[in-house]
Amino acid sequence: MEPPLENETEFAVHPQMYLGKDGERLLCMVKATFELTPGDSEPTLAPEERMRPLRFADFPWGKPDESSILYPSDLCLRKPATDVVIIATAHAPNGKAVPSFDTFARVGPVQKVVRVFGLRLWESRGAGLTPPRPVESVELRYDNAWGGSDDSDPARFVEEPRNPVGKGVVSDPAQLTHQIAPCLEDPDHLIRSASTRPPPAGFGAIGRHWVPRRNYIGTYDDAWKQLRCPLPPLDEDDRINQCASPGLIADPPLRGGEDCAFLNMHPSGPFTFRLPRVRLQIEFQVQGRAPEVFEPYVDTVFVDLWETSPDKPPAVELVWRASVRAPRKMNQSLTIVRELRGK
């Protein structure tokens, strides 16, 4: 059964039991959805029919394990900092096709630039790149950036662990000749040839099995099997849950009210706004214990500028969470979520 809940907000709230390093936890996650109108200084709360639910799995752009993440899962026990995740299509300035242009995003103290190129091909054996053709728009997904993996020769498996779904990584450079090259790049590490091996470029969520996330997973060895399973290993690092692209993780975490700016990521032009100021209180009442009250920080800011329409305007999701040691039975608890106003 689901843990008893009193939701005094207009937001999506989900309490559940969750296994953490210190045992069973009663976890509560909260998501608020806001919508953007170009020119407005602050997003407004989405109507009930467009209030987005919490996601319990990653949703990929294409085939699972073969493409990058479109909508990331919200499910985890804790994040030590704030993930800033953006999905969008890059649009050339003024809607006119050009060989290359920059996209830019800033949310509070974190910011990033990705350079967009039109169609290019690798020259012989990846020795260089052909000049880019003019382009009007490109999806900002890691599939279009440097990376990839190649298991065509089991004895020479190669992978870009920071982006195993991208373009350019092969076991034999001859495979690259006249093939499509990456069209998203880090402007500080531009690709000159297939040996450049730059950091992948993007604004979206990275996979749990990608670097750096997989560096924090902990040790799953025989000792874990005998002494810990099914609990996570003691050396698991909470940073395993940070899914934002490197450079888009805010530490210290965000609280709301931060200034945001986006360039060439929507056909209507630049976006500037402030994150909504929302203060939440999550209270856990467990039989036989004193109530535990939390005022959590925003641990995920998700900006959705992709394929917008009158029925799907640009949106901002904010996520909060808190947890306590789980009761013996879930019906012996009550989770209360309220918004603090005027304080």
C-alpha positions in Angstrom: 0.0 0.0 0.0 1.1 3.6 -0.5 2.1 5.5 2.6 -0.7 7.8 3.9 -0.4 11.4 2.5 -1.8 14.8 3.1 -0.9 17.0 0.1 -1.8 20.6 0.9 -0.2 21.9 -2.3 -1.1 22.0 -6.0 1.9 20.0 -6.8 2.5 16.3 -7.7 3.6 14.4 -4.5 4.7 10.8 -4.1 5.7 9.1 -0.9 7.2 5.6 -1.0 9.5 3.1 0.7 13.1 3.2 -0.7 16.2 1.2 0.1 19.2 3.3 1.0 22.6 2.6 2.4 21.2 2.8 5.9 18.2 0.6 5.3 14.6 1.2 4.4 13.6 4.9 4.1 10.3 6.7 3.8 10.9 8.9 0.8 8.8 11.8 -0.4 9.3 13.5 -3.7 7.5 16.7 -4.9 7.3 18.2 -8.4 5.9 21.5 -9.4 5.3 22.4 -13.1 5.5 26.0 -14.3 5.0 27.3 -17.8 6.8 30.1 -19.7 5.5 32.8 -21.9 8.2 34.8 -23.8 8.6 38.2 -22.3 7.3 37.2 -18.8 9.8 37.6 -16.0 8.7 34.6 -14.1 7.0 31.3 -15.1 3.4 30.7 -13.9 2.0 27.5 -12.4 0.7 25.1 -15.0 -3.0 24.3 -15.1 -3.9 21.0 -13.4 -4.3 19.2 -16.7 -0.7 20.1 -17.6 0.9 19.5 -14.2 3.5 16.9 -14.9 3.8 13.7 -12.8 7.0 12.4 -11.2 8.9 10.0 -13.5 10.1 6.7 -12.2 12.3 5.8 -15.2 14.4 7.5 -17.9 12.6 8.1 -21.2 15.1 7.9 -24.1 15.1 9.9 -27.4 15.0 6.7 -29.3 15.7 3.0 -28.6 16.7 2.3 -25.0 20.5 1.8 -24.5 21.0 3.1 -28.0 20.1 6.8 -27.6 20.5 9.4 -24.9 17.9 10.4 -22.3 15.1 12.7 -23.3 13.2 12.9 -20.0 15.2 11.7 -16.9 13.8 9.8 -14.0 13.0 11.7 -10.8 13.4 8.6 -8.6 16.3 8.6 -6.1 16.9 9.0 -2.4 18.9 12.2 -2.3 21.0 14.6 -4.5 23.7 16.6 -2.8 23.4 19.5 -5.3 20.9 20.8 -7.9 20.7 19.2 -11.4 20.0 21.6 -14.2 18.7 19.7 -17.2 17.5 21.2 -20.5 15.9 19.6 -23.5 15.6 21.7 -26.6 16.3 22.0 -30.3 18.9 24.5 -31.4 17.5 27.2 -33.7 19.7 29.4 -35.9 19.5 33.1 -35.2 16.5 34.8 -36.9 15.5 31.4 -38.4 18.1 31.7 -41.2 20.3 28.7 -42.0 24.0 29.3 -41.2 27.0 26.9 -41.1 27.4 27.2 -37.3 26.0 29.1 -34.3 26.2 29.0 -30.5 23.5 28.0 -28.0 23.7 29.2 -24.5 22.0 28.4 -21.2 22.4 29.9 -17.7 20.4 29.0 -14.6 21.6 30.9 -11.5 25.4 30.3 -11.1 25.7 27.6 -13.8 26.0 28.1 -17.5 27.1 26.3 -20.6 27.7 27.0 -24.3 27.3 24.4 -27.1 28.3 25.2 -30.7 26.1 23.8 -33.4 27.4 22.9 -36.9 25.6 22.0 -40.1 26.1 18.6 -41.8 29.8 17.6 -42.0 31.5 14.4 -43.0 34.7 12.9 -41.8 37.6 13.1 -44.2 39.7 10.0 -44.9 40.2 8.0 -41.7 38.9 10.9 -39.6 41.9 13.1 -40.5 39.7 16.1 -40.7 36.2 17.4 -41.3 34.4 18.8 -44.4 33.1 22.4 -44.2 29.6 22.5 -42.5 26.6 23.1 -44.6 24.1 25.7 -43.5 21.6 24.5 -40.9 18.4 25.9 -39.4 17.9 23.5 -36.5 19.5 20.6 -34.7 18.2 18.5 -31.7 20.4 19.1 -28.7 21.0 15.5 -27.8 24.2 13.6 -27.1 23.6 11.4 -30.1 24.7 14.4 -32.2 27.9 15.0 -30.2 31.3 13.4 -29.9 31.2 9.9 -28.5 30.0 6.4 -29.3 31.1 2.9 -28.9 32.2 0.1 -31.2 32.0 -3.6 -30.5 32.4 -4.8 -34.1 35.7 -6.3 -33.1 35.4 -8.0 -29.7 39.2 -7.9 -29.3 39.2 -4.1 -29.7 36.1 -2.8 -28.0 36.3 1.0 -27.7 33.9 3.4 -25.9 33.7 7.0 -25.0 32.5 6.5 -21.4 31.3 10.1 -21.1 28.9 9.6 -24.0 28.6 6.1 -25.4 25.8 7.0 -27.8 27.6 9.8 -29.8 29.4 9.9 -33.1 33.1 9.4 -33.9 34.4 6.6 -31.7 35.4 3.5 -33.7 37.9 0.7 -33.4 39.3 1.3 -37.0 39.6 5.0 -38.2 38.9 3.8 -41.7 35.2 3.3 -40.7 34.9 7.1 -40.3 35.7 7.9 -43.9 32.8 10.0 -45.4 30.6 9.2 -42.4 28.5 11.9 -40.7 30.5 13.7 -38.0 29.3 15.2 -34.7 27.4 18.5 -35.1 27.5 19.6 -31.4 30.7 20.7 -29.9 32.3 22.3 -26.9 33.6 25.7 -28.3 36.7 25.4 -26.0 37.6 22.0 -27.4 36.7 22.0 -31.1 37.2 18.9 -33.1 40.1 19.0 -35.6 40.3 15.2 -36.3 39.0 12.0 -34.8 42.1 12.0 -32.5 41.0 15.2 -30.8 38.6 13.3 -28.4 36.9 16.4 -26.8 34.5 16.4 -24.0 30.9 15.6 -25.2 28.7 18.6 -25.7 25.1 18.9 -24.4 22.6 20.2 -21.9 20.5 17.1 -21.3 20.7 14.3 -18.7 23.5 11.7 -18.8 23.0 8.0 -18.2 23.6 6.3 -14.9 26.2 4.1 -16.6 28.1 7.1 -18.1 31.1 8.8 -16.7 31.2 10.5 -14.2 28.1 8.9 -12.7 29.3 5.4 -12.8 32.4 6.4 -10.9 30.2 6.9 -7.8 28.3 3.6 -7.9 30.3 1.9 -5.2 31.6 -1.6 -4.9 29.5 -4.6 -5.8 31.7 -7.5 -4.9 31.4 -10.8 -3.1 31.5 -9.1 0.3 28.5 -7.0 -0.9 26.6 -10.1 -2.0 27.2 -11.8 1.4 26.8 -8.8 3.7 24.8 -6.0 2.1 22.6 -7.2 -0.8 19.9 -5.8 -1.6 21.1 -2.6 0.1 23.4 -0.3 -1.9 27.2 -0.7 -1.0 28.4 1.5 1.8 30.8 3.3 -0.6 28.1 4.4 -3.0 28.4 8.2 -3.4 25.2 10.2 -3.6 26.6 11.9 -6.7 25.5 8.8 -8.6 22.1 10.5 -8.6 23.3 13.7 -10.2 22.2 13.4 -13.8 22.9 16.9 -15.2 25.6 17.4 -17.8 29.0 18.4 -16.3 29.0 22.1 -15.7 25.3 22.2 -15.0 25.3 21.0 -11.4 24.7 23.8 -8.9 26.5 23.4 -5.6 25.4 24.9 -3.2 21.9 23.9 -4.3 19.4 26.3 -5.7 16.5 27.8 -3.7 14.4 29.6 -6.3 14.5 33.1 -7.6 17.7 32.7 -9.6 18.0 34.4 -13.0 17.9 32.3 -16.1 18.8 32.9 -19.8 18.6 30.8 -22.9 19.9 31.7 -26.4 19.0 30.0 -29.7 17.1 27.2 -28.0 13.6 28.2 -29.1 12.2 29.5 -32.4 10.6 32.5 -30.6 14.1 33.9 -29.7 16.0 34.4 -26.4 14.4 33.5 -23.1 15.1 35.3 -19.8 13.2 34.7 -16.6 13.6 34.0 -12.9 13.0 30.6 -11.3 9.8 30.6 -9.2 10.4 31.2 -5.4 8.7 28.2 -3.7 9.3 27.2 -0.1 8.1 23.7 0.8 7.8 21.9 4.0 7.7 18.1 4.2 6.6 16.7 7.6 6.9 13.0 8.5 4.8 11.7 11.3 5.7 8.2 12.4 4.0 6.4 15.3 6.2 6.3 18.3 8.5 9.1 17.1 8.6 12.9 17.3 7.5 14.5 14.0 10.4 15.3 11.6 10.1 18.4 9.5 12.2 19.4 6.5 12.4 22.5 4.3 14.2 20.9 1.3 16.1 22.7 -1.4 15.3 22.4 -5.1 17.4 19.4 -6.3 16.3 19.3 -9.9 15.5 22.1 -12.4 14.2 20.7 -15.7 13.7 23.2 -18.5 11.6 21.8 -21.4 11.9 23.9 -24.6 11.5 20.9 -27.0 8.7 20.7 -29.6 6.5 23.4 -27.9 3.0 24.3 -29.0 -0.1 26.0 -27.6 -0.9 22.7 -25.9 2.7 22.2 -24.7 4.2 25.6 -23.9 7.8 25.9 -22.6 7.9 24.4 -19.1 10.0 24.4 -16.0 9.8 21.5 -13.5 11.1 21.9 -10.0 11.7 18.8 -7.8 12.2 18.5 -4.0 12.7 15.5 -1.8 13.2 14.4 1.8 13.3 11.1 3.6 13.3 9.5 7.1 13.9 6.0 8.5 10.9 4.0 7.4 8.3 2.7 9.9 7.7 -1.0 10.4 4.4 -0.6 8.4 3.7 2.2 6.0 0.2 2.8 7.5 2.0 3.8 10.7 3.1 7.0 9.0 1.7 10.2 7.7 3.5 12.5 5.2 2.3 16.1 5.1 3.4 18.4 2.3 2.7 22.1 2.5 3.8 25.3 0.8 5.1 28.0 3.1 3.8 31.4 2.1 4.5 34.9 3.2 7.6 34.0 5.1 
